[in-house]
Amino acid sequence: MIHPFDDTYFMKRALQEAQMAYDKNEVPIGAVIVMNDQIIARAHNLTETLNDVTAHAEMQAFTAAADFLGGKYLKECTLYVTLEPCQMCAGASYWTQIGRIVYGASEEKRGFLAMKTTLHPKTKVIGGVLKEESAKLLTRFFIEKRNLN
Amino acid sequence: MIHPFDDTYFMKRALQEAQMAYDKNEVPIGAVIVMNDQIIARAHNLTETLNDVTAHAEMQAFTAAADFLGGKYLKECTLYVTLEPCQMCAGASYWTQIGRIVYGASEEKRGFLAMKTTLHPKTKVIGGVLKEESAKLLTRFFIEKRNLN
């Protein structure tokens, strides 16, 4: 029997969030947080709308997930995010003690891997899930931005 | 003529914020953000009250300062914070492009220096301002916590 709720399934939900950011003229990055095959938080980048550089998809998703659970820690949860988290978001994930991070496209310049951010020792990481779809949306956004300026 | 608005003056304001956190049974860390000798944001750690590990004093102060200024970047601002920022908060400061970070006590285990978090290249850092006062409040908090458990 095929398990319908795999990493690709949830990354598609994160990509839907990224599309919502795109539609608002935000850098298109989306995230969902999942526990027991249930989405408990969804968010997309809102740095322009909220005029706040800390309003990354992941940060909002962490806050929303903790609010939903009524507990600060996300040990049993997985974060799905369309782009490799930055050092701020990876640093936040450290405090949440999140169980797993699954990301799409790599961020080779400002991602947490290049920045050598320390994750929580119990956090597992998987990269590259639907990376082409994620990167395509980001590239489209930045090309359109450049053509407007 | 003595300039009354020096780093010690503003760190005292950050310590007042830390005291407010202490009074709420929060880990006592406080922050203010200053531009042109004016405090434009003040915040203290609210991780327990808000049930949110991202609710560090610095994160809230960044958001409040950007909201006050109506612009995302804090290039002309100084963050005063009673404890050396963690990698999440230092990572956030990277995005704000803040001009200066002045901190009190060192955080030798989870501070951004030990964690090797990359700051924005234009951010200047000064540590150790009123470090004894800051450390004293933190130590008092943790000793009291331990005695209660």
Interface residues (C-beta under 8 A of the other chain):
Chain A: T47 N51 D52 V53 T54 M59 F62 T63 A66 D67 G70 G71 K72 Y73 C86 Q87 M88 C89 A90 G91 A92 Y94 W95 T96 M115 K116 T117 T118
Chain B: T47 N51 D52 V53 T54 M59 F62 T63 A66 D67 G70 G71 K72 Y73 C86 Q87 M88 C89 A90 G91 A92 Y94 W95 T96 M115 K116 T117 T118
